[in-house]
Amino acid sequence: MKKMLKLFGVSVACMALLMLFACGQAPEEKKAEAPAKTEEAAAPAKEEPKTVTAGFVYVSPIGDAGYSYAHDLGRQAVDALDWAETFYAESVPEGADSERVIRNMARKGYDIIFTTSFGYMDPTIKVAKEFPDTKFMHCSGFKKAANVSNYFGRIYQARFLTGLVAGEMTKSNKLGYVAAFPIPEVIRGINAFTLGVRKVNPEAEVRVVWTKTWYDPALEKDAAKSLLDAGCDVITQHQDSPAAQEAAQEAGVYSVGYNSDMASFAPKSHLTSAMWNWGPMYVKVMEQVRDGSWQGDQSTWWSLKDGVVDIAPFGPMVPEDVKADVEAERAKFMAGEDVVFAGPVKNQAGEVVIPEGSTPADGDLLGMDWFVEGVVGTVK
Amino acid sequence: MLKIRKRDEPWKWGALVVFLGALLFSLLVGGLILAGHGKDALHALDLLWQGSFGNAWALEGALLKAIPLFLCSLGVAVAFRMQIWNIGAEGQFALGAIGATWMALTFPDLPRYVLLPLMFIMAFVFGGVWAFIPALLKLKLRVNEIISTLMLNYIAILLLDFLVFDAWKDPASFGFPMTPEFTPGAVIPSIGNSGIHWGLFFCVVVGFGLWGFMRFTRLGFELKASGEGARVAKYAKIRYGMLVLFVMTLSGGFAGWAGCIETSAVLGRLQGSLMVGYGYTAIVVAWLARLEPLNIAFASFLLAALRVGVENMQLELQIPAAFGSILEGMILLTVLAGQFFLTYTLERRQGGE
């Protein structure tokens, strides 16, 4: 027991020391940091004025063929520029851990930090306050600050186009959607897909199953199977794995991919995919940082026209006339028209939510929490 | 020739030697893996050091991460000491966060010195009740607590989901699943100008308190005695059932406090990203530390430092995040395997034998 007392005494002493160290160190550290910062600021002006550094924070591993993979392709496009250097951290949990990773990046003096998942929003804002000279871009959220802008892409345009294909290809008129979380981003995708489906096939319905996961291939596959059992003959998904496509191929029905071109995972079933293509946007933002025109407090939603979203090449089973129809709609987006949520749009109860002749503002799209007519499922 | 012999007396400083040896071995193997991938292993280890201990900011990050681990581990260890297998720290952590959030959202305008204690009390009650349920089931219906505590984790997380997706969802969050931000009175402040919050101080107090309780009170003694088994306890006329209920409530309450601190000091609101598995890691930490409070403080700090340090290495060298898990797994495995040498020793076989 005496030994334990002694040990505990030592432990408390250590804790106290550490605390003292932490408290005592903090102001010192700040002092130490200040000159370091001016040095950093001065250094690029002297020798290499063109080098712009960027940090990327990803929520999942970059090898997942999904969301982070798509962002990382964008990062590689930036890295290929001879005046830009990039760093990334993958599998960073949202919440407390991300705050530390973002702060570490800011401390390393990167010019701009891209935080690519919704859950990084509060941490990004928090760290941005501590590092007013660092630029931040947060993906898919709604908060902004003097040195924080947010960005996202109108993936719903690509979803709408894939819906057109799926609506033409279904025979049972039942389509399955393996959905991640009931948040606006996902709901928007489901609605856009359904509107596409029902534009060409007003009889069809889209059945939704929530997995409450971003990356859990086994669970997502099971969810896809439950939709197949319910008679769905086209399956799509909003998670970061191609498990739903694989389930569709095993059952001998069609599938629509998301995030990247998922043809290689289910070549016999893959009709097309709604794809992210972050390269052009990241390169553009980096150019803005380089020439000083980058601005905080902005919201950027790039669209199909800007090349940030698109659909993957069609599978061999898609007939020519369907391809032509989809290409015609795609041409409208390319011309700058955005017809996806143009009124009249009804909700599940059949009430008109978006009246004829109007299109919802971006704020309404950002907070979309209701399903359009034709979706079978709840937003909870 | 070597032969294995059981030690006659415990190996003084043995635990430390084994631990350091295991750490060195794991770092060596980790370095070899990195070298095999064409990275500079020495530079990598330096980055690991810089990111975990070598800087004030690194220490700060490690300490912050150690706080929830320490409290959860302490709770788990108390129950384990009595051979009650509480695997439910994760759920009790979630319930604690829920209890604290309930107070923060119900009385947003109370001053800090009233609101924070309220949150801590409610976190303890919620976490404690969540652990009390399986204890009661164990005593009355002989339900195995390993199963029931584990299952309650899932219920707790679903409850948390329901609250952030539905009942407590911030109307101003554009439909995103999270509660409104806490008012300043509900946020645990930082210690001075540092990045460390007062939760660290709370950990020290709780650690001390638990040690004193186990050392000086009759209840604490009975608790340790019961750890020898229910029959021993009954023979010694110790109220075993009462103790089980008590120890589980305490265990859950500690995890609940961890949830409260994490929600209040770090996130500033309740949201799903709160749950990153501290409750499960706590079990590993508790065993690694052989259930001793002092060791738990060290083990949770070291594990936190390792995780923080690996991030730095990943960022600078662009190695996969999985490398961190590999290194961590290797260290845990070698430390546990090294425990062999605490009870046994290798000695040279004598020629005459």
Interface residues (C-beta under 8 A of the other chain):
Chain A: M1 M4 L5 L7 F8 V10 S11 V12 C14 M15 A16 L18 M19 F21 A22 C23 Q25 A26 P27 E28 E29 K30 G55 P61 G63 F87 Y88 A89 E90 S91 V92 P93 E94 G95 A96 D97 E99 R100 V101 R103 N104 M105 R107 K108 F118 G119 D122 G141 F142 F181 P182 I183 P184 I187 K212 G363 L366 G367 M368 D369 K380
Chain B: G51 A56 W57 L59 E60 G61 L63 L64 K65 D161 F165 D166 S173 F174 G175 F176 P177 I191 G192 N193 S194 G195 I196 L200 F201 C203 V204 G207 F208 W211 R215 E262 V266 L267 G268 R269 Q271 G272 S273 L274 V276 E292 P293 L294 A297 F298 V308 E311 N312 Q314 L315 E316 Q318 P320 A321 A322
